């Protein structure tokens, strides 16, 4: 199985070749990249809100159980007061009852605030999901427009698109979103290190990082100067990718 870095390196090679063929498409490819990044950003935001809402509902459910426990405890203690033998026992039980009541009031007040937060989060999540749907619709429309413009181009373009889809399936959502982020800054988001330098910005790569690159091909490193993802020339790249056109 290929590493994440191999997939990203091959994706970058294919995208560079696609860029060369898509010059006739004007700004549409860049627009698609922007919308695609926005789409994945919206998805990440939805997941974050869903997690917060899930944690809040868990706390709410646990708090309701605690409230019932406090109520039951208060009832037991109230019954126990009738059977005390002296004032000391009575005062001790009264103190426990007061504490249970105090905790009940505190937790009840806290749950009211939680209820408001939950309503706000539900409304926020609804808006965020609409943002995902809208950006997906916008992305689909832009991709269809691009397909119409390029439908009369040669087989090379179709071959590259198919290869890109094949590679993208093997890239995790996290790293694909990161790759798209870098692509908004540099068209060559993933580049090899040549002569101990980043081939994107030509900055020297520190010797220690060069050693780490060679010894950890499963780990992803960035150029400290330009922020591109870098890899050694020894990294195995699928010949089919190199020779796709």
Secondary structure, DSSP 8 states (H G I E B T S, - for coil): ---HHHHHHHHHHHHHHHHHHTGGGTTHHHHHHHHHHHHHHHHHHHHHHHHHHHHHHHHHHHHHHHHHHHHHHHHHHHHHHTT-SSHHHHHHHHHHHHHHHHHHHHHHHHHHHHHHHHHHHHHHHHHHHHHHHHHHHHHHHHHHHHHHHHTTS-HHHHHHHHHHHHHHTTS-HHHHHHHHHHHTT-S--EEEEETTEETTT--B--HHHHHHHHH-TTS-EE-TTT--EEEETTS---HHHHT--
